[in-house]
Amino acid sequence: MTEIAKRLRLVRNRVYEAAERAGREPEDITIVAVTKNVDDMDIMEAVGEGVSILGENRVQEARAKFERLGNEIDGNKVSWHLVGHLQRNKVRHALPIFELIHSLDSWKLAQEMEKVAERLDVTAECLLEINVTGKPARIGIEPENALALAGDISALSRVRLRGVMSIAPVVEDPSQARPYFRTTREICEKISDAGLFCPGKVHLSMGMTHDFETAVEEGATMIRIGTGIFGPRFRKAVL
């Protein structure tokens, strides 16, 4: 068994145990394998081990990989998600690649997505990124403004809001991230109760390698795992 296969098995076991502790079904949690700085061979190996969603942080790196790998790898269907910040000038490149963008964080970005999606005759499937850290320098909409922004986005015809995403601060004890995940879930519930999400499953994207078990316990439906699958990455992927 390869190192990637071993790490994936461990992550899946930990997801299963965390879901059981929370009284949830493990099948309700989707692993997004974050492939920033991961080369094609390792991506192909992970897909061969059952990974079906690939998460990228940067549009430029994702474009190069998408051109080489596409939506099917060795007969296995894959989808690409953008889990990093999206600049408005990169929207035209992002929409043809990503099935879900986790990082919609402003009205200006939503308007640009609407304009580009109309021109390309596509829809932009998105999550609203919430800044739950209390630090204004962090990316994301402030919790107190999330409901209003979701309302504005819901009026757009080409941008479809499917849930929310957050990034908790890095803490020494993963349980210290719990309040941030709980806040994210509560915001998601408020937006859902207001009927502002598109019909279908609501996605709650939160939790990474260092804290995903706590995120699962707090209701995450998507966890974003990079190092936990691919190990430390010190070099840049060849573009």
N, C-alpha and C positions, 0 to 999 in steps of 0.2 A: 504494500500500500504506500502511495506517495505521500509526501508531507502535506500537499494540498488536500488530498483525500482524508488524511488523518485530522487536519484542522477542521474541515467541513463536518466530519462526523462529530467532533467535539462540540462545535457550535450548535449543530442540530440537537445533540443530547442536552445541551444546556438550555436551549429554547424549549425543549419538551419538558424539562424539569421546572423551568420558570412558569410555563403555562399551567402545569399541573398545580403548582403552588397557588396560582391565581384563580383556579377553577375554570380555566379556558381550554379550548381545543388547540393543540399545537398546529393543526392544519390552517388555523386562521392567521398565522404569522408568516409573512413572506420575507425571505432573506434576499436583500439586494446586495450582490457582491460588488464592492467598490473597487474598480480596476484602475484607479489613478496610478500611473507609473508601473503598471503591470504589462509585461510583454505578451505578444499574441499566443505563444505556446502555453503560458500559464493560464491565460483566459480559456483557451481551448480545452485544457485539462480540467478546469473547474466546470465548464459546461458539460464535459463528458461525465462528471461526477454528479450531474443533476442541477447545476445552477442554470436558471433560465432568465434572470434579470441582472443586467450589468449596469452599474452606476458609475457615471463619470463626473468629475469635478470641473473640467475645463472643456469648452466647446471645441477648441482647436485640436486637442488630443483626441477627443471623441470622433471628430470628423475623419481623422487619419485612420483610426481603427475601424470605423464603420465602413470606410471605402474598401478596406482589406477583408473584413470579416462579414459584414452585412447582418441580416436578420436570421441567418441559419448557419450553424457551425457544425460540420460533420453530421448533418441530418437533424440536428436539434434546433428547434426554434428558440430564438432569444429576443428579448426586448431591451432597449437602452433607456435608462433614466438619467436625467441630469440632477445631481444631488448638490452641486456647487452653485455659487452665485452666477446669475445670468445678467450680463450687460445688455443694454438695449441694442447696441450695434451688433450684437451676436445673434439676435433673435432669428434673423433670416437664415442663418446657418443651423440653428438649433432645431427649429420646428420640423424639418424633414427627417431628422435623426431620432429624436426622443419621443417615446410613447407617453412619458409622464415627466413633467418638470416639477421638481419638489420645491423650487425656490422662487415662486412668485411673491414679491415682497413690497410692491408699490403700485399705485394707480398708473403712474407713467409707464411702468413696464407692462402692465395689463393692456393699456391702450396701444402700445407698440405691438404686442402680441396679436391683438385684434386686427390691426392694420395689415400686418404681415400674413396672418392666417387667411385673411380675406383675399389678399393678392395671390397666395399659393393655393387657395381653395382647399384648406385643411382646417382641422380644429386643433386647438392647443389644450391638451389635458394637463391640469396643474394642481399643485397643492399650494396653500397659502403658508408662507414661512413666517413663524412667529418668533420674535425676539423675547424670550422669556428670562433672559439673564439680568435685565434691569440696566444693562450697559448700553448707552446710546450709540457707541461706536460699532456695536455688533450689527450684522445684517439681520433684516427681518422687520415686520410691522410690530409696533408696540401692542401688547395685549389689549389695552383699552381702546385701540383703534381698529382691531381686527374685524369686529362685527360690521362696522360701517364699510370698511373696504370690501369685505365679502359681499355686502349688499350691492355696492357699485359694480363689482365684477359679475355678479349674477345677471345683470342687465345686458351684458355683452352677448353677442350671438356666436362668436367663434372661440371664446375662451371659456372652458368648462372647469369649474372648481370641483375637485374630487375629494378634498380633505385638507389636512394641515400637516406641517412639518416643523420641528424645532431641533435645535442643537443645544444640549445642556452644557454648562461649563465643565471643564475637566476637573474632577475632584479626586482626592486620594481614596475615599471610600465611595464606591458606586451608589450606595444607598443614599448618599447626600444629594444625588441627582433627582431623587424621588419628587420633591416639591416642584421641580421644573417640568417634569413629565406630567405630573398631576394637573398643573396649570394648563399645559398644552391640551390635555384631554378635555378639561372643562371648557376651554375655548372652542374646541371642536364640537362639543355637545351643544353649546349655545348657537353656533352657526347652523348646525344640523336642525335644532329645534325651530330655528327661524326659517327653515326651508330654503336655504341659500345654496346648498350643494346640488349638483346635477343628480338626477336619479341614478341609483346603483349603489354599489358598495362604497362606503366612506373610508378613506385611507388615513391612518394616523401613523406618520413616519417619524419615528424617534428612536434613539438608541444606536450606539456604535460599539466597537469592539470592547471598550472598557466599561460600558454601562448597560449593555442591551438587555441583560436579565431583569434589571430594575424597570427598564422601559416596557418589557413584556408584562411584567406584573402590574404595570400601570395602564395597560391597554393598547400598546403599540400593535399595529397590524403589519407594519413594515419596519425592519431593522436594517441598518446600513453597515455592512461588515467589510472592512478592507484587510487590515493587519491580521485579524482573526482567521482569515482564509489564506491570504497570500504571504503572510509573514512581513517583517520589516522591509521597506522598500527604500533603498538609498540612492538608486539611480533613476534617471528619467527614461521612460519608454522611448524606443526609437520611433520617430514619427515619419 
